[in-house]
Amino acid sequence: MSRTHDEVEVQVQLQHGMETELQRYAREKVTAVLGHTAQPVLYARVRIDRTTNPAATRPVTARAEIDVNGRVLHAEASADTPHEAVDLLRDRLQGHLGHQHTAR
């Protein structure tokens, strides 16, 4: 069964110790991006991690894996804060979805 972007719940996994509010924030941002595709979204997953390396210049990484009508899109963004990483991830996903739309 294929589902539209409105019917898919974006799964968000946070590294232990991150604020749970970040799940809602990431889910809203990715769901908004998915609203720009008319193709069925089979699943959408986001993972947000923070490195413990004190020398890291952008310690937070947000990764997404989204299956759009059988084609899996991957995106990753690193930033200083979790919210900034999610915002950058959203921008990258928009670019991927826009490229996918024009490539067809």
Stockholm file with secondary structure:
# STOCKHOLM 1.0

chainA/1-104         MSRTHDEVEVQVQLQHGMETELQRYAREKVTAVLGHTAQPVLYARVRIDRTTNPAATRPVTARAEIDVNGRVLHAEASADTPHEAVDLLRDRLQGHLGHQHTAR
#=GR chainA/1-104 SS CCCCGGGCCCEEEECTTSCTHHHHHHHHHHHHHHTTCCSCEEEEEEEEEECCCTTCSSCEEEEEEEEETTEEEEEEEEESSHHHHHHHHHHHHHHHHHHHHHHC
#=GC SS_cons         CCCCGGGCCCEEEECTTSCTHHHHHHHHHHHHHHTTCCSCEEEEEEEEEECCCTTCSSCEEEEEEEEETTEEEEEEEEESSHHHHHHHHHHHHHHHHHHHHHHC
//
